[in-house]
Amino acid sequence: MPDFALETALGGCVVGIDEVGRGPLAGPVIAAAVRLDPTLCYDGLDDSKRLTAKRREALAARLHETALIGLGRAEVAEIDHLNILQATFLAMRRAFDALALRLDAPIDHALIDGPHCPKLPCQAHPVVGGDGRSLSIAAASVVAKVHRDALMAALALEYPGFGWERNAGYGTAAHLDALNRQGPTPHHRRSFAPVARLCGGEST
């Protein structure tokens, strides 16, 4: 289970940053940056992938009440233009900047889930498997996941048939079948292979 060991070892103002949505064929990448209150107990907080949707939503609601949060996103056009890694870094930087505006003191350290870090105006530390090690990163993973799932469910009402309310834009069999039958929407990533083939373009 994640804990505060990394945050405590670094000291100062430490935030966790994670993203969701690198793999889907549709929708933006969403990143969250979270500064937890170290005096509070966050029972049950874990990597969002290990939690049920109901548990994630309950934890996200509590985090919005007790933690300081910044959200950032990279749009489909930015993903197609920059590539998915650079778009992810862009979303993370936007989340960082949004959180920094809410804090009274500068951020000293950012814990980033994964092996790579975006350029930030503080010390950034990559943490492989970070959402299972750091409570701050786990919190960011939960907040980002709940936010993006809600966004994709709303888009599913505008573009029915793709199952985004269930698959969040990932390339499930049902999504791919609908993509072949209905064609891509403005929210599909044209640089991703299954969509690129239908659009006559090249994937990245």
N, C-alpha and C positions, 0 to 999 in steps of 0.2 A: 504493500500500500504506500502511496506517496506520503511524504512528511515534510517538515520544515528544515531538514538537515542542511540542504544546499543554501537556503536563504540565510540560516543562522551562521553558517561558515563564512559567507560573504560579508554580512553586516550591511548597515546603511539601508537605504531605500531600494528594495529588490522587487522587481515585477516579473511575472511570468507571461510569456507570449506563445500562443499556439494558433494554428489555422485549421480550417476545414474546407474541403471542396477542391483539392488539387486534382482528384481523379475523375470527377463527373464529366459528362459530355455537354452539360448545360448548366447555366447559372454562374454567378460570381464566386470568387474565392473570398471567404470571410475570415478575418483574424480578430482575436481578442487579446488585449493586454490587461492584466489584473494585478492589483495591489491588495493583498489580503490583510486583514487586521490580525496580527500575530497573537493577540490576546484572546482571540475567539477559538472555539473548537469547531472543526469542520468535519464532523462525523459522516462517514459514507462517501466523502468526496474522492473520486478516483478518475482514472482515464475514462473519458466519455464513452469509448467503445465497449467498456466492460459494464456499462449501466443500461438499464431499461429506459425507454423514452420517458416513462412516467417519473422515474427517479431523476433523470437529467433535468426535466422541467422543474421539479421541486427544488433541486439544488440550484438551478439557475435563478429561480425566484429569490432564494435566500441570498445568493451572491449579489444580486442587484440591490438587496437591502443592506448588506453588511460590508461589501467590498467596494473599492473604486475600480471602475471598468472603463476601458476605451475600446471601441469597435472600429474596424477598418475593413474596406473591401476593395477588390480589384475587379473591374467590370469585364465582361466577355470580350469587348473590343481590345482592352488592355492585355488580356491573356493572349489573344491571337496576335497582337502586335509585338509584345515583349518576350513571350514564352512563359510557360506556367511557373517556372522557378522564380523568374524576375517579378512576375505579377504577384506571387506569394510574398516576396520581400516587400513589394509596394504596399500590399494590404497590411503587413505587419508594421511597417513604418507609420502608416496612417493610424493604426490602432495605438501604437506607442504615443504618437503626437496627441491623439484625442485624450489619452489617459494623462499625459503630462500636463495638459491644461487644467485638470481637476486636482492636481497635487499642489501642496503648499511648498514642497521642497523638490530639488532636482532628483531625478532618478539616478542612482549610483550603478546599479547592475540590472541587466535584463537576462533572464533565463529563457532560452529559445528551444523549443522542442525540435529535435532533429540534429543532423550533423553540420548544418550550415546556418549562418546568421546574416541578417540584413545589416546594412550600415546604419548604426544608431549613434546618437550623441552621448553615449555612455558605454561602459564596458558590457559587451554582449558575450554570453557564454552558451555555446551549443551543448545540449543535453540529449544524447541519444536515448530514446525511450523516456523522455522527460515527463510525459503525462502520467507515467506510472511511478515516477520518483519524486517529483516536486509538487507540493500542493498548489503552488501558484500556477504552474503550467497546467495541472489537472483542472484547476478552476477555469483557466482560459479555454481549455478544450471543451469543457461543458458549455460555457457561455457561447462560444462560437458555433458549436453544433446545434444548440437549441435555436439560436438566432437564424442560422442558415436553413434549418429544416422548416421553420415557420415561413421564411421567405419563399422557399420552393413550393410549399403547400399553397401559398397565395398565388404564385405563378401558375400552378396547376389548374386553378379556377379559370384563368385566362386562356390557357392552352391545354384543354383536356385531351386525354387519350394517351399521354406519355407516362402517366403514373408517377409524376414528380412528388405527389403527396406521400408516396410510399418509398420511391427509390432515390429521392433528393437529386435527381439528375444523373445518377450513375448509370452505366451502360448495361442494365439488366436485359434479359431476353425480351421482356414486354416493351421496354423502352426502345430497344433496337428495332423491334417489329413495327412499332408505331412510327419510328423515324423513317423506316423504309416505305411505309404506307402514306404518311402524311407529309414527309419532307421536313427539313429543319425549320425551326422558329428563329426569331431574332435573338433568342437567348441561348442558342446552341453555339458551341465553340467550333468554329470552322477550321481551326488548326489541328483539331483532334481527328485521328484517322477515320473513324466511322462516319463522321460528319463531312470531312474533307472529300471522301470518296463520292458522296452524294452531290457535293457542290462542284466537283470537278477540279478541286484544288489539291495541294500537297500538305500532308500532315507534318507536324514538327515532332 
